[in-house]
Amino acid sequence: MDARSSTFGTLSKKIETRTARAGIIGLGYVGLPLAMAVARSGFAVTGFDIDPKKIVALDTRRSYIDAVTNEALTAEIDAGRFSSTTDFAGLSDCDVIVICVPTPLTKHRDPDLSFVEATSRSIAAHLRPGQLVVLESTTYPGTTDDIVKVILEGTGLKSGSDFFVGFSPEREDPGNQHYHTATIPKVVAGDGAQALSLMKSFYGAAVSTVVPVSSNATAEAVKLTENIFRSVNIALVNELKTVYAAMGIDVWEVIDAAKTKPFGYMPFYPGPGLGGHCIPIDPFYLTWKSREYELPTRFIELAGEINSAMPRYVVGKLAEALDIRAGKALSRSCVLVLGLAYKKNVADIRESPSLRLIEIIEERGGKADYHDPFVAEIPPTREYQALKGRQSIDLTPEAIAAYDAVLIATDHDMIDYAVLLKNAKLIVDTRNVLSRLGLSADHVIKA
């Protein structure tokens, strides 16, 4: 048996028998749920993160991710299947290493792969024969092979013989009660047949369905395609919203009627702008990569323009409503933004349009506060440093009545909308939540 077959065979056997140790780098919304799913399947898991606060929380059995309960975390720690650390030297003990770090955009909308590159260099410092290294972070086609693999091969070890490289796009959906890490089909790919075999074996142990594809670049394109599809369709209904509003037509009523068609239509809904770690960012990874091939990405860029314009459109509707209905300029108004998270029933504020809404209101001279039952205080963000430390106000009838307008940006279920309707002077509803609940009044407008 040659060294290559021996390396593959040994690692394959470890994965098959659950004696392999997995290392998950990045213990956020993707990494921590994945670590729990892998641990539950029988592997020993070490979680790595550069943030010592996360490690302290995990050591004291406190989860900071909604998808992972304290009880689930405690069970894996007590079973000896999960531990966490900031010391990356422990990577040398891991047989499978999964990278789950952020891939944001620069201010010029170019890919920022600094976290992926830094993590790959940390792995390279501890790389040894017989390891499988997987990238899960969303990125443009070619990243795994052209960046991660190249950095790792800089050690002198070779992919496909000494170690193995794969890509599997994350598909987490914070707040989704119907699907979790283990039940969402997992697309997997590898650098060569043996790497793909290891990928299928490892992920097949932790999730219910594995979907193999032919190359890492193909798997990277799958994730981009999923999010571009959503971005373009959301942009379409956002544009329809503005057109139909000018015609006096309720876009939500249109969509509700259109979705009764049992074929050829899928409902998407407008909102105050895009949020989350995927849809506002991922499409521009393909836009950037397409320049290398001198090919335009008109749909992607137009969708980005439309969706990015929504917060300013909403504030425009707010200002118009204040002027017409209250006889008061936005510059002299106090506005309560209801919901800071980018989607309902979660605490996730990444790329949340609510932050931009607050910023625009205050750029125009107004004063903006917020209420969110899941976000007590605005944490540090890359783009909205001026908002850091602001706290959620208590949503009492007296507090509601004190504002000139309430702007519903996120339709959390635990809000008492009847109390809101009764006490607010003016409500601008960007989510159609009041109509969905059968609540209506003359002082409610949709935007």
Wavefront OBJ file of the C-alpha trace (Angstrom):
o trace
v 0.000 0.000 0.000
v 1.499 3.400 -1.002
v 1.652 6.344 1.396
v -1.260 8.106 -0.300
v -3.599 5.136 0.035
v -2.466 4.629 3.604
v -3.157 8.243 4.545
v -6.612 8.140 2.990
v -7.433 4.718 4.412
v -6.412 5.663 7.939
v -8.442 8.876 7.941
v -11.403 7.184 6.291
v -11.399 4.504 8.983
v -11.244 7.113 11.757
v -14.247 8.936 10.335
v -16.179 5.712 9.793
v -15.596 4.569 13.382
v -16.162 8.057 14.880
v -12.671 8.034 16.386
v -11.672 11.116 14.382
v -11.502 14.411 16.260
v -13.163 17.361 14.525
v -12.029 20.947 14.917
v -14.539 23.705 14.145
v -12.978 27.146 13.641
v -15.390 30.023 14.235
v -18.085 29.414 16.850
v -20.780 31.746 15.570
v -24.170 31.204 13.926
v -22.690 28.537 11.634
v -19.863 26.981 13.608
v -21.516 26.345 16.969
v -24.641 24.571 15.603
v -22.361 22.509 13.341
v -20.142 21.610 16.288
v -23.187 20.382 18.212
v -24.451 18.320 15.269
v -21.038 16.707 14.765
v -20.660 16.002 18.488
v -24.129 14.452 18.678
v -23.160 12.092 15.870
v -20.395 10.653 18.047
v -17.259 12.611 17.149
v -15.105 14.397 19.688
v -15.180 18.090 18.750
v -12.893 20.975 19.643
v -14.244 24.431 18.907
v -11.796 27.232 18.134
v -12.478 30.969 18.261
v -10.373 34.108 18.647
v -12.988 35.696 20.951
v -12.232 34.711 24.567
v -15.713 35.859 25.663
v -17.265 33.080 23.603
v -14.988 30.487 25.176
v -15.821 31.725 28.686
v -19.539 31.463 27.881
v -19.175 27.948 26.488
v -17.032 26.817 29.413
v -19.807 27.923 31.748
v -22.358 26.104 29.554
v -24.012 29.293 28.278
v -24.964 29.373 24.627
v -25.076 32.712 22.819
v -26.696 31.215 19.694
v -30.477 30.709 19.589
v -30.157 27.460 17.623
v -28.126 25.872 20.451
v -29.796 25.568 23.840
v -27.866 25.592 27.101
v -29.139 22.067 27.696
v -27.827 20.799 24.355
v -24.456 22.444 24.952
v -24.222 21.017 28.471
v -25.077 17.520 27.246
v -22.190 17.462 24.760
v -19.723 18.933 27.255
v -20.731 16.460 29.973
v -20.450 13.586 27.497
v -16.879 14.653 26.775
v -17.637 15.266 23.118
v -17.227 19.062 23.044
v -14.659 21.517 24.330
v -13.575 24.952 23.152
v -10.410 27.034 23.158
v -8.615 30.069 21.751
v -5.405 28.049 21.409
v -5.024 27.035 17.769
v -2.156 24.701 18.608
v -4.869 22.120 19.247
v -5.487 21.929 15.497
v -2.661 19.412 15.212
v -4.800 16.962 17.215
v -7.764 17.295 14.844
v -8.342 14.883 11.979
v -11.077 17.001 10.362
v -10.875 20.804 10.445
v -13.845 22.922 9.361
v -13.513 26.663 8.684
v -16.627 28.685 9.606
v -15.353 32.269 9.627
v -16.931 35.459 8.220
v -16.528 36.489 4.587
v -17.760 40.114 4.529
v -17.409 42.737 1.816
v -15.112 45.757 1.840
v -16.664 49.218 1.614
v -16.126 48.958 -2.156
v -18.115 45.679 -2.271
v -15.054 43.553 -2.950
v -14.636 40.197 -1.162
v -12.852 40.400 2.175
v -11.187 37.012 2.557
v -8.838 38.144 5.320
v -10.490 35.841 7.881
v -10.298 32.824 5.564
v -6.668 33.558 4.694
v -5.625 34.111 8.320
v -7.400 30.927 9.402
v -5.771 28.939 6.593
v -2.361 30.170 7.726
v -3.170 29.136 11.308
v -4.088 25.659 10.061
v -0.925 25.508 7.932
v 1.165 26.151 11.051
v -0.214 22.933 12.554
v -0.924 20.899 9.419
v 0.110 17.250 9.419
v -0.476 14.283 7.109
v -3.876 12.627 7.430
v -6.131 15.668 7.902
v -9.257 16.797 6.034
v -9.646 20.600 5.834
v -13.085 21.942 4.903
v -14.193 25.471 4.073
v -17.837 26.328 4.866
v -17.634 30.116 4.588
v -19.542 31.510 1.611
v -17.262 32.753 -1.141
v -16.702 32.938 -4.897
v -15.955 29.830 -6.989
v -12.277 28.982 -6.791
v -11.543 30.139 -3.245
v -11.065 26.675 -1.747
v -8.670 25.486 -4.442
v -6.920 28.778 -5.230
v -6.506 30.208 -1.737
v -7.063 27.644 1.039
v -5.359 24.750 -0.775
v -2.474 26.924 -1.971
v -1.789 28.260 1.540
v -1.847 24.738 2.978
v 0.410 23.375 0.233
v 2.889 26.101 1.125
v 3.919 23.793 3.952
v 5.309 21.284 1.455
v 2.479 18.820 2.054
v 0.274 18.010 -0.949
v -3.514 17.982 -1.240
v -4.838 14.597 -2.279
v -1.888 12.679 -0.889
v -0.766 14.133 2.457
v -3.977 15.942 3.366
v -7.406 16.504 1.797
v -9.433 19.624 1.036
v -13.194 20.082 0.606
v -15.969 22.655 0.519
v -19.483 22.450 1.956
v -21.638 25.597 1.954
v -23.384 26.454 5.186
v -27.164 26.614 5.041
v -28.102 27.894 8.475
v -31.351 29.858 8.801
v -31.511 31.595 12.210
v -34.952 31.374 13.776
v -36.221 28.604 11.498
v -38.164 26.187 13.698
v -38.651 23.565 10.988
v -35.058 22.878 9.984
v -31.777 22.641 11.878
v -28.218 21.718 10.979
v -28.738 17.960 10.979
v -31.918 18.031 8.860
v -30.855 20.488 6.144
v -29.422 18.665 3.083
v -25.655 19.253 2.904
v -23.886 19.916 -0.389
v -20.331 18.516 -0.313
v -17.359 18.539 -2.665
v -13.673 17.691 -2.527
v -10.360 18.155 -4.273
v -10.353 14.745 -5.923
v -12.272 11.501 -5.492
v -10.726 10.588 -2.144
v -11.419 14.016 -0.649
v -15.046 13.764 -1.809
v -15.330 10.309 -0.261
v -14.101 11.674 3.067
v -16.511 14.592 2.827
v -19.472 12.285 2.232
v -18.454 10.058 5.113
v -17.876 12.886 7.604
v -20.982 14.941 6.848
v -23.083 11.843 6.255
v -22.503 10.944 9.897
v -23.828 14.301 11.132
v -26.642 15.250 8.728
v -29.580 13.371 7.264
v -28.887 14.026 3.575
v -25.619 14.593 1.712
v -25.608 16.016 -1.824
v -22.241 15.445 -3.540
v -21.182 17.626 -6.476
v -18.275 17.366 -8.871
v -15.909 20.066 -7.625
v -15.263 22.587 -4.882
v -15.992 25.414 -7.339
v -19.375 23.877 -8.136
v -20.268 23.664 -4.442
v -19.180 27.279 -3.973
v -21.434 28.265 -6.885
v -24.389 26.398 -5.349
v -24.401 28.653 -2.302
v -24.107 31.817 -4.379
v -26.923 30.670 -6.665
v -29.265 30.060 -3.726
v -28.739 33.552 -2.334
v -28.689 35.344 -5.685
v -32.070 33.741 -6.434
v -33.479 35.198 -3.229
v -31.843 38.602 -3.694
v -33.166 39.056 -7.227
v -36.701 37.974 -6.342
v -36.825 40.170 -3.248
v -35.616 43.091 -5.359
v -38.417 42.366 -7.832
v -41.151 42.561 -5.209
v -39.511 45.619 -3.636
v -39.671 47.347 -7.001
v -43.268 46.195 -7.516
v -44.077 47.608 -4.077
v -42.972 51.093 -5.105
v -44.800 50.935 -8.432
v -48.032 49.528 -7.023
v -47.965 51.989 -4.124
v -47.937 54.848 -6.628
v -51.000 53.252 -8.258
v -52.814 52.829 -4.942
v -52.448 49.017 -5.047
v -51.442 46.964 -1.993
v -48.534 44.735 -3.065
v -49.144 42.326 -0.177
v -52.709 41.739 -1.328
v -51.399 41.127 -4.836
v -48.866 38.574 -3.597
v -51.404 36.762 -1.413
v -53.711 36.376 -4.395
v -50.912 35.416 -6.799
v -49.626 32.631 -4.540
v -52.919 30.757 -4.853
v -51.714 29.693 -8.302
v -50.519 26.092 -7.773
v -47.750 26.261 -10.367
v -45.327 28.732 -11.925
v -45.244 31.153 -8.981
v -43.352 31.361 -5.692
v -44.142 34.162 -3.223
v -41.454 36.579 -2.073
v -42.207 39.546 0.162
v -40.972 43.147 0.232
v -39.411 44.788 3.247
v -37.356 47.749 4.473
v -34.141 46.352 2.985
v -32.021 43.215 3.101
v -30.327 41.887 6.208
v -28.421 38.894 7.464
v -25.014 37.497 6.662
v -25.941 36.035 3.256
v -28.301 37.817 0.883
v -26.907 41.387 1.128
v -23.330 40.123 0.682
v -22.972 36.831 -1.175
v -24.230 37.902 -4.624
v -21.417 40.442 -4.898
v -18.827 37.684 -4.546
v -19.922 36.430 -7.958
v -20.096 39.970 -9.338
v -16.474 40.487 -8.302
v -15.308 37.153 -9.692
v -17.127 37.691 -12.994
v -14.869 40.656 -13.775
v -12.041 38.181 -14.259
v -14.000 36.771 -17.199
v -15.098 40.194 -18.502
v -18.741 39.238 -18.034
v -21.467 41.535 -16.653
v -23.794 40.545 -13.821
v -26.623 42.981 -14.507
v -29.384 41.203 -12.597
v -27.231 40.860 -9.480
v -26.096 44.471 -9.503
v -29.560 45.854 -10.252
v -31.052 43.751 -7.449
v -28.404 45.130 -5.120
v -29.240 48.702 -6.122
v -32.977 48.190 -5.568
v -32.606 46.437 -2.228
v -30.027 48.948 -0.974
v -32.412 51.797 -1.823
v -35.270 50.422 0.295
v -34.318 52.013 3.649
v -34.226 55.464 2.040
v -37.559 54.777 0.301
v -39.122 53.752 3.630
v -37.856 56.862 5.416
v -39.232 58.927 2.550
v -42.661 57.375 3.087
v -42.303 58.018 6.826
v -41.466 61.692 6.241
v -44.387 62.051 3.829
v -46.801 60.496 6.322
v -45.596 62.750 9.143
v -46.023 65.804 6.951
v -49.475 64.928 5.604
v -51.020 63.255 8.649
v -49.320 65.039 11.534
v -48.264 68.310 9.928
v -44.773 67.776 11.295
v -41.419 67.561 9.561
v -39.240 64.499 10.105
v -36.489 66.843 11.299
v -38.659 67.772 14.290
v -39.978 64.270 14.966
v -39.152 61.449 17.355
v -39.478 58.003 15.759
v -39.513 54.581 17.354
v -38.024 51.868 15.142
v -39.668 48.602 16.112
v -37.247 45.720 15.667
v -33.470 45.889 15.298
v -32.838 42.286 14.200
v -32.802 41.631 10.464
v -35.583 39.027 10.744
v -38.254 38.215 13.267
v -37.807 36.181 16.441
v -33.990 36.218 16.440
v -31.306 38.447 17.966
v -29.208 38.598 14.791
v -28.538 42.194 13.658
v -25.945 41.450 10.949
v -26.518 43.803 8.004
v -29.894 44.726 9.503
v -31.734 47.459 7.566
v -32.954 48.821 10.905
v -29.494 50.221 11.560
v -29.581 52.054 8.246
v -33.125 53.290 8.946
v -32.004 54.844 12.236
v -29.007 56.407 10.520
v -31.086 57.954 7.712
v -33.725 59.314 10.121
v -31.009 61.038 12.104
v -29.208 62.261 8.973
v -32.453 64.054 8.158
v -32.567 65.692 11.580
v -35.010 63.367 13.322
v -34.491 61.475 16.548
v -34.725 57.668 16.525
v -34.980 55.125 19.316
v -35.581 51.411 18.976
v -37.305 48.543 20.716
v -36.343 44.922 20.207
v -37.176 42.178 22.723
v -34.141 40.191 21.537
v -31.538 42.978 21.346
v -31.113 44.891 24.590
v -28.191 47.001 23.350
v -26.615 47.761 19.995
v -23.227 46.002 19.916
v -20.183 47.247 17.998
v -20.627 46.992 14.226
v -18.304 47.646 11.317
v -20.447 50.353 9.708
v -22.550 51.880 12.493
v -20.099 52.778 15.244
v -22.133 55.866 16.199
v -25.037 53.624 17.265
v -22.947 51.449 19.588
v -24.327 51.179 23.113
v -27.847 52.444 22.445
v -30.403 50.498 24.420
v -33.840 49.161 23.633
v -36.615 51.199 25.217
v -39.414 49.571 27.174
v -42.499 49.209 24.998
v -45.107 50.610 27.386
v -48.312 52.351 26.244
v -46.926 55.616 27.613
v -43.652 55.213 25.738
v -45.425 54.403 22.471
v -47.662 57.457 22.790
v -44.652 59.736 23.279
v -43.329 59.153 19.735
v -44.524 60.969 16.652
v -44.378 57.709 14.677
v -43.579 54.025 15.047
v -41.759 52.381 12.154
v -42.228 48.594 12.116
v -39.002 47.221 10.651
v -39.061 43.705 12.123
v -42.276 41.832 12.880
v -41.342 39.934 16.044
v -44.180 37.684 17.215
v -43.909 38.650 20.876
v -44.898 42.290 20.269
v -48.401 43.214 21.402
v -49.538 44.861 18.176
v -52.999 45.662 19.512
v -51.420 47.824 22.231
v -49.176 49.378 19.614
v -52.129 50.190 17.368
v -54.103 51.705 20.235
v -51.367 54.010 21.514
v -49.266 55.042 18.504
v -49.980 58.359 16.788
v -48.753 57.047 13.421
v -47.532 53.609 12.318
v -45.495 52.873 9.221
v -45.629 49.108 8.635
v -42.927 47.702 6.343
v -43.845 44.062 7.029
v -47.617 44.066 6.609
v -47.847 42.561 10.080
v -50.900 44.551 11.193
v -52.964 43.492 8.195
v -51.891 39.878 8.666
v -53.211 40.079 12.221
v -56.474 41.653 11.092
v -55.592 45.019 12.638
v -56.235 48.237 10.758
v -56.740 51.943 11.424
v -56.510 55.263 9.598
v -53.161 56.071 11.226
v -51.450 53.007 9.705
v -49.656 53.199 6.372
v -47.612 50.554 4.555
v -44.165 51.170 3.142
l 1 2 3 4 5 6 7 8 9 10 11 12 13 14 15 16 17 18 19 20 21 22 23 24 25 26 27 28 29 30 31 32 33 34 35 36 37 38 39 40 41 42 43 44 45 46 47 48 49 50 51 52 53 54 55 56 57 58 59 60 61 62 63 64 65 66 67 68 69 70 71 72 73 74 75 76 77 78 79 80 81 82 83 84 85 86 87 88 89 90 91 92 93 94 95 96 97 98 99 100 101 102 103 104 105 106 107 108 109 110 111 112 113 114 115 116 117 118 119 120 121 122 123 124 125 126 127 128 129 130 131 132 133 134 135 136 137 138 139 140 141 142 143 144 145 146 147 148 149 150 151 152 153 154 155 156 157 158 159 160 161 162 163 164 165 166 167 168 169 170 171 172 173 174 175 176 177 178 179 180 181 182 183 184 185 186 187 188 189 190 191 192 193 194 195 196 197 198 199 200 201 202 203 204 205 206 207 208 209 210 211 212 213 214 215 216 217 218 219 220 221 222 223 224 225 226 227 228 229 230 231 232 233 234 235 236 237 238 239 240 241 242 243 244 245 246 247 248 249 250 251 252 253 254 255 256 257 258 259 260 261 262 263 264 265 266 267 268 269 270 271 272 273 274 275 276 277 278 279 280 281 282 283 284 285 286 287 288 289 290 291 292 293 294 295 296 297 298 299 300 301 302 303 304 305 306 307 308 309 310 311 312 313 314 315 316 317 318 319 320 321 322 323 324 325 326 327 328 329 330 331 332 333 334 335 336 337 338 339 340 341 342 343 344 345 346 347 348 349 350 351 352 353 354 355 356 357 358 359 360 361 362 363 364 365 366 367 368 369 370 371 372 373 374 375 376 377 378 379 380 381 382 383 384 385 386 387 388 389 390 391 392 393 394 395 396 397 398 399 400 401 402 403 404 405 406 407 408 409 410 411 412 413 414 415 416 417 418 419 420 421 422 423 424 425 426 427 428 429 430 431 432 433 434 435 436 437 438 439 440 441 442 443 444 445 446 447
